[in-house]
């Protein structure tokens, strides 16, 4: 999570976790660079620019809350599949590519709104806690 001090006080070796996280991120970035170099046959420092929106959309559509604390890898994977399906649908239907970001942004807005609606719905239908039983 985002509470470094709380994790440290809970006994999590935060220094080791941070080091391993950055090491894994760097190793996966290097692996991705080698794969893209093999696929495209050249390297460029701006390869992958513009994918940020698709990555955020995949996470949000997959159920990850933007404020953190809730989400799953499987949900993000399913969100990525849905975003790529939408992207391929735009290509197949021969819709102008400039509308792609608008459509993906609309999907993000819809997902966040649906999450907020379902959270509020659960709060109102749960009733007061600790009453009855």
N, C-alpha and C positions, 0 to 999 in steps of 0.2 A: 504494500500500500504506500501511501504517501507520508506515513508517520515514522521517520527514521529513528527518532529517539524512543518512541514506543516499542518498536521492534527490538532495539538494542536492550531496553529494559526487560523485555520478555525473554531474553536469552538468545535471540537470533544473532549469529555472528555476522553483523551487518557489513563489516569490512570485507570479509570473504565473499559474501553474497554480491556486493557491488563489483568486486574484482572479477568474479566468475561471470556476472551478467555482461560486463563490458568485453571480457574475453570472448564469450560466446557470440556476442553481437559482431565483433571484429572478424571472428573466424567465419561466420555465416556471410558477412559482407564480402570477404575475400573469395569464398566459394562461389557466391553469386557473380562476382566479377569474372572469375575464370569461366563459368558457364556461359555468361553473356559474350565474353570474348570468343569462345569457341563457336557460338551461334552466329554472331554478327561478323566475326573475322576482324574486328577492329575495336578499339577502346576509346571512350570519350568520357570526359568528366561530367557531362550533363546527361548521361544516359539515366533514364528513370525519372527525369524531371516531370512533374505533373501527375505522378501516380499517387500523390498524397491524398487527393480527394477520394480516389477509389479505395484506398486502404482504410481511411476513416469511415467511408460508407460501408465497407464490408464489416467492420467491427460493430458499428452502430446497428446495422440491419441484423447482425447476428446476435444482438441482445446485450452488447456491452454498453453500460451506462457511461455517458460522457463525463460525469463527475467522479467516476471510478467506484471500485468496490464490488462490482457485480459484472459477470461475464464469463464466457467459457471459450475454449479453443474450438470445440465442435461448432458452437454457434457462429463464431467468426468464420470458420471454414464454410459453413452453409451460407453465410452472408456474402462471402467472396464468390461462391458459385452463383448466387442470385445476381450479384452486380455484373459478373461476366456474362451471364445469360442475357441480362438487359442490354449490355454493350453489344453482344453479338446480334441481338434482335434489331438494334438500331442499324447495324451494318446490313443485315439481311433485308430489312424493310427499306433500305436505301434512304434513310432519313439523314439529313445534313449533320455531319459530325459536330458542328458548332452547338447543336442542341443536346449533345451527349452530357455535358456538364450540368445543364439545366435539369435534365431528367434525373441524373444521379443526385443532384442537390435536392430535388423534390422528394426522392426516395428517402434521403436522410431526414428531411423535415417531417415526412410522414411517419417514419420510424420513431423519431423522438416524441412526436405528438402522441402516437399510439402508446409508447411506454409511459408517458406522463398520465395519459388517460387511464391506463390499466392500474397504475400505482394509486391514483386517487380513488378509483373505483373500489380497489381492495381495501383502502382505508375506510371508506364510507360504509361498505357492506360488512366489515368485520365487527363493527360495534365496539362499545367500550370494553376494554380488557379488565379482567379481574372481577367482573360482575356475574353473579349466578354460580352455577356448578353445583 
